[in-house]
């Protein structure tokens, strides 16, 4: 395997075209989205009724959207809430 130093990597990266603006905008949204999801999951962990309402709303939203970034966010939320739901069933 070849070894590259920082300068060689920097030169190679300079040859690449800029990232598409949609990628840049999506990357800017990640911290906010993750923070919001953390808040939702935190509350859903403590409140079963809220968790069921979030899952219902999320499933409804997923059925209506073709927006891939929204779909990815909702898919991540679904996975995290499924883990919370499974944990709650194990504890109960």
C-alpha positions in Angstrom: 0.0 0.0 0.0 1.3 3.4 -1.0 2.1 6.0 1.7 1.1 9.6 1.0 2.0 12.6 3.0 -0.3 15.6 3.8 1.0 17.6 0.8 0.4 14.8 -1.7 -3.1 14.3 -0.4 -3.8 18.0 -0.5 -2.6 18.2 -4.1 -4.8 15.3 -5.1 -7.8 16.9 -3.3 -7.2 20.1 -5.2 -7.7 18.3 -8.5 -11.2 17.2 -7.5 -14.2 19.2 -8.5 -16.1 21.0 -5.7 -18.8 19.1 -3.9 -22.3 19.6 -5.3 -24.1 22.4 -3.4 -26.8 20.0 -2.3 -24.1 17.9 -0.5 -22.7 21.0 1.2 -26.2 22.1 2.3 -27.0 18.6 3.6 -23.7 18.5 5.5 -24.6 21.9 7.2 -27.9 20.5 8.4 -26.5 17.3 10.0 -25.6 18.8 13.4 -29.0 20.5 13.8 -30.8 17.3 12.6 -28.9 15.1 15.0 -29.6 17.4 17.9 -33.3 17.4 17.1 -33.4 13.6 16.8 -31.5 13.3 20.1 -34.2 15.5 21.8 -37.0 13.5 20.3 -35.4 10.1 21.2 -34.7 11.4 24.7 -38.3 12.4 25.3 -39.6 9.2 23.6 -37.4 7.1 26.0 -39.2 8.6 29.0 -42.7 8.8 27.6 -44.3 5.8 25.9 -47.4 7.7 24.7 -45.1 10.3 23.0 -43.0 7.5 21.5 -46.2 6.0 19.9 -47.3 9.4 18.6 -43.9 10.1 17.1 -43.8 6.7 15.4 -47.3 7.2 14.0 -46.5 10.7 12.7 -43.2 9.5 11.3 -44.7 6.6 9.4 -47.4 9.0 8.0 -44.7 11.4 6.9 -42.6 8.7 5.3 -45.6 7.5 3.3 -46.0 11.1 1.9 -42.5 12.1 1.1 -40.2 11.7 -1.9 -37.5 14.0 -0.3 -34.5 11.7 0.2 -32.9 13.8 2.9 -36.1 13.8 4.9 -36.5 10.1 4.3 -33.0 9.5 5.6 -33.7 11.6 8.7 -36.9 9.8 9.4 -35.2 6.4 8.8 -32.6 7.3 11.4 -35.3 8.3 13.8 -37.2 5.1 13.1 -34.2 3.0 13.9 -33.5 4.8 17.1 -37.1 4.7 18.3 -37.3 1.0 17.4 -34.3 0.4 19.7 -36.0 2.4 22.5 -39.3 0.4 22.0 -37.4 -2.9 22.1 -35.6 -1.8 25.3 -38.9 -0.7 26.9 -40.5 -4.1 26.1 -37.5 -5.9 27.6 -37.7 -3.8 30.7 -41.5 -4.2 31.0 
